[in-house]
Amino acid sequence: MKPPYPIIDAHVHIFPWENIRPDAASKMNQRPDMAEIYEMCQDPARLIAYMDERNIERLVMINYVAPETQGYAEEVNAYSVRMASYAPGRLIPFGGIDPRRVEDVGAEMDHLLGELGIKGIKIHPPHQLLHVNAYRDTPELKGLAAVYEKCIEYNIPVMIHTGTSVFPRARNRFGNPLDIDDVMVDFPDLKMIIAHGGRPLWMDEAFFVLRRWPENTFLDISSVPPKKLLDYFPWIERVIDQAMFGSDWPGPGVIDPAVNAADVYALPISDLAKRKLLRETAEK
């Protein structure tokens, strides 16, 4: 059964596919609809039409800088903003930064957030090959602190990939969400989105961070099969004010965000919990 209201998908991958590494692309090219997805990533009008057909009010377009493992670099930021400019308020541009590739991290963040118009920063530890708390002890990653400071200054959220990745060059030891606890200790005013909830290895660690920092941390359930959501997160109604729907479309195994949303709506949780998951938490 479809939700009787428009949904917000807080985690989709709309990015310049032509820049992806061939070995990473091999994970995506198995999709039968890859040509259509590629066209939507080039033409925002087609993407909006896809959303309208599925009663999707907004998409958060996740982009980040990971040339070594994925192929795409800083160009994703301008791309994300350009796509979003077609439908402001419906297409939300998230971008990224690698402080090891930038001489002045603070100035680059001012450019991304203050000038370009990026609405959120994505950090993907297994793809960017870093720990999110590495500003504490790794000289070349001291700039991560400036990333967090600037996000607080601009009231912009940081989204952290937690859990594993199936892409060939991913280093999954970087995916433990407990690293986020350090970040919140040092930057308690930071808005933090814990993407994927640490699945499939570290769901308890994600729950700990959510419970310890209930005001500023949020869970996105993307890439977790909705029919198994309560197996992964049996505690989700205890943090429902922090939890939001994301599909991870068109990532491996994600057929259609509307199908995922319908599966969430069919879960044996309260109607209020469903509404918070499918739109209200993301509206914050």
N, C-alpha and C positions, 0 to 999 in steps of 0.2 A: 504493500500500500504506500502510495506517495504521500509525503508530508503535505498538509493542507495550507502551507504557507511557503513563501520563497525561502530558499536556503542560502547560506553563506559558506563557501568552500574556502577555508583558510590556508590551503596548501596545495597548489598545483604548480607544475613545472612548464611554464611558457617561457621559452628562451631561444636564442639563435642556434637552432639545431645544426646548422652548417658548420659550426665550430667544434662540435663534439669529436673527441678522439674516436678512431675507428673501432678500437676494442670496447669502448663504452657504448658506442652506437650499436654494436652487435646485440646488446641486451634489449635495445628498443626496437630494432628492425624486425624482431619476431612478431610484432603486432601486425594484424591484417589491415588496420586502419592507419598505418604510419603515414601514408601519403596525405590523408586528410588532416592529420595532426600537424604535419609539416606546413600545410597551407594555412591552418589556423594560426600557427606561430609567425606567419608572415603577414597575415591579413586580419587585423583586429575586428573588422566587420563580420567576418566569418566566425570568429570566436564569440562575439556577442550573440550572433544568431544561434550558435550551439547552446549558449547559456539560456537564451529565451525559450528554446525548445524544452529545456529541462527545469525551468522555473528556478534558475540560479540567479540570485540577485547580484552577488559579488563574487569575484575570484581574487585571491591573493596570489600574485605571480611571484614565485620564489626563484631568485637568481643569486649566484655567489661566484666567487673567483677561485677557480681550481684548475689552472692550466696543466699542472703536472699529472693529475689523475683523470680529469674529465675533458680538458682541452680549451674550455672557455675561460676568458680572463676579464679584464676590466671593462671590455666593451659591453658586457651584459647590463651594466648600469644604465647607460644611455638607451639601450634597446628596451629595457623594462619601462622606463619613463616614456619613451616614444609610443609604445603599445598602449600604455595607460592613458595617454593624452587623448586617445580616440573616445574614451568613455570614462571621464573622471568620476570617481566614486563607485564605479562598478568594477574596474580593473585596478587593483591596488599593487603598485610596484615595490617589491622588495629587491634590494641589491646586496652587494658584498664588497669586502675589502680584504686584502692580505697584507698585514702590516710589515711583512718582510719585503714587500715589493714597492713600498711607498716611503719616500724620504721624510715627509712631514705628515704623519697620520692625522693629527688634528686638523690641518689645513684641508686634507683630502676629505675628511668627514664633513667639514664645513661646506665643501663643494657638493658632496653627495646629498646631504640633508638640507642645507640652506639654499643652494642654488639649483641643483638638478631636480630635486623633488622626490628623492627616494623616501618611502614611508616606513621602511623597516630594514634591518640589517640581518642577513642570514650568515651564520657561521656553520660550516659542515666539517667537524673535526676529522672523520675518517677520510674525507676527500681533500681537505686542506692540510692534513698531516700535522695536526697540532692539538694540544690540550687547551681548553678555553680558559684555564687558570694559569697558563704558562707565563703570563706577565710577571708572576711572582718569582720565577727562578730561571727563566730563559732569556738571555739578553736580546736576541733577535726578535723576540715576541713581546718585549716591553710595551710596544705600541698597542697591544690589545687593551691596555688600561685606558688609553686615549679613545679607543672605539667606544668603550662603555661610558666613559665620561661624557662624550659628545652625544650619545644616545639619551642620556639623562637630560642633558642641556636642551635638546630638541624635543624631548618627550616622545621618543621614537623607540619601539620595541626591538629587542634582539631575539632572533629565533635561532636555537641551537639544535642541530641534528643530534639525536641520541639513539643509541642502539647500533645495529649493524647495517652494512650496505653490501649489496650483491655485486656491485660493479668491480671489474677485474683488478683495479689498482687501489682499491680502498684498503685502509689499515684500520681494522675494527677495534683495536685496543684503545683508540682515542674516543670511543663512543659512550663511555660510562657517564650517565647524568650526574653522578656524585660530584664531578668536577664543578658543576654549576653551583653547588653549595658554597664553595670558596668565592666564586664571583659575587654571590648575593651577600656574603659576609662583608666583602670589600666595597660593594656597590649596592646597598640595600634599597636604593630608590630606582634601580633599573627595572624596567618592564621586561620580563623574560618569558619566552615561549619555549617550552620543552617539547620539541617536535618528536613524534612517534612514541613518546613515553618510555624510551629505553628498550623497546622490544627488539629481539625476543629474550634478552638476557638480563636486563637491569630494570624491570618494572618496579620492583620494590624500592630501588634507589630513587627512581623518579617520584614515587609516592612520598618518600621521605622529604624530598626537596619541596614538593608541592605543599605538604603539611607544615613544614617549618617556615615557609615564606608564603603564606596564603594571600597576602595583599598584592604581591607583584609578580607571582609566577603563574603560568598558564600551561595547560596541556593541550596539544593538538593530537588527535587520534589518527592522523594520516598514516597510511600503509598498513594499518591493522585491519584484517578482514572484519567488517562490521558484525557478521554473524558470530564471530568469536570474540567480540569486544569484551564481554564479561568474563571470558576465560583469561584474557590478558590483564584486564583491569577490573577485578571484582569489586574494587573500592571506588569505582568512578562516581557513584552518587554522593560519596562523602566529599568529593572535590568538584561537584557539578558546577559551582559558580566559577570555576577556573577552567572548565573543559570545553573544547570546541571541536567541531567537525572539520576535518580536512580529508581529502581523498588521496592525495599524492599522484593524481592523474597527470599525465599519462604514463606514470612510472610502471615498471614491470609488474604484471599481475593485476593492474587496476583497469578494469574494462570501461567503466562509465561512472562519473561522479554521482549521477542521479540514481543509479542502481545502488551505490553505496549508501546514499542518503535514505533511500527506501528501506534498506536493510537496517539502518540505525533506527528508523521510525518503527520498525517491527519488533524491536527489542523489548523484553519484559521489564521496562523501567517506566517511571511516571511520565505522564504527558508533559509536565513542567520540565523534567530532566531532558526529554527529547527536544523541547523547544530551546532550552538553553544550549544544548549541544549543537543544534542545527542552525541557530542564528544569534541568539541573544548574547552569549558570551563574546562572540566575535564582534558584536556591535560596540563593545567597550573600547 
